[in-house]
């Protein structure tokens, strides 16, 4: 049982790392405005929905990671 939960925790940890790395930054800052980053209305809506889904997934994966850590601590 411990090995199974440990494998799940490792997979959840990898998924959490990937979910965080895939997310885009919250703002482009001054460099983004100087470089001439132009977003259309449709691109902004799509990016926000994808970022919102990634943020939600990150929260759920993080919660699963914490629960698995507590389960491993009890075992």
LUMDRENLO-971704 format. One record per residue (C-alpha): residue number from 1; residue in three letters; x, y, z. Coordinates in steps of 0.5 Angstrom, whole numbers, plus 500, padded with zeros to 3 digits. Layout:
BEGIN
R     k     r     x     y     z
R   NUM   Ala     X     Y     Z
...
END
This chain:
BEGIN
R     k     r     x     y     z
R     1   Unk   500   500   500
R     2   Unk   506   505   502
R     3   Unk   509   504   495
R     4   Unk   503   505   491
R     5   Unk   501   511   495
R     6   Unk   509   514   494
R     7   Unk   508   512   487
R     8   Unk   502   516   486
R     9   Unk   505   522   490
R    10   Unk   511   522   485
R    11   Unk   506   522   479
R    12   Unk   502   528   483
R    13   Unk   508   532   484
R    14   Unk   511   531   477
R    15   Unk   504   533   475
R    16   Unk   504   539   479
R    17   Unk   511   542   477
R    18   Unk   508   541   470
R    19   Unk   502   545   471
R    20   Unk   506   551   474
R    21   Unk   511   551   469
R    22   Unk   505   551   463
R    23   Unk   502   557   466
R    24   Unk   503   564   463
R    25   Unk   506   569   467
R    26   Unk   500   574   470
R    27   Unk   503   580   466
R    28   Unk   508   582   461
R    29   Unk   511   588   464
R    30   Unk   514   593   461
R    31   Unk   518   589   456
R    32   Unk   511   586   453
R    33   Unk   509   593   452
R    34   Unk   515   595   449
R    35   Unk   516   589   444
R    36   Unk   509   590   441
R    37   Unk   505   585   444
R    38   Unk   498   585   441
R    39   Unk   493   581   443
R    40   Unk   486   580   439
R    41   Unk   480   580   443
R    42   Unk   479   573   442
R    43   Unk   486   571   444
R    44   Unk   485   574   450
R    45   Unk   479   571   452
R    46   Unk   482   564   450
R    47   Unk   488   565   454
R    48   Unk   484   567   460
R    49   Unk   480   561   460
R    50   Unk   486   556   459
R    51   Unk   490   560   464
R    52   Unk   484   559   469
R    53   Unk   483   552   468
R    54   Unk   490   551   469
R    55   Unk   490   555   475
R    56   Unk   484   551   478
R    57   Unk   488   544   476
R    58   Unk   494   547   480
R    59   Unk   490   548   486
R    60   Unk   486   541   485
R    61   Unk   493   537   484
R    62   Unk   496   541   490
R    63   Unk   491   539   494
R    64   Unk   492   532   492
R    65   Unk   499   532   493
R    66   Unk   498   535   500
R    67   Unk   493   529   502
R    68   Unk   497   524   499
R    69   Unk   503   527   504
R    70   Unk   498   526   510
R    71   Unk   496   519   508
R    72   Unk   504   517   507
R    73   Unk   505   520   514
R    74   Unk   500   516   517
R    75   Unk   502   510   514
END
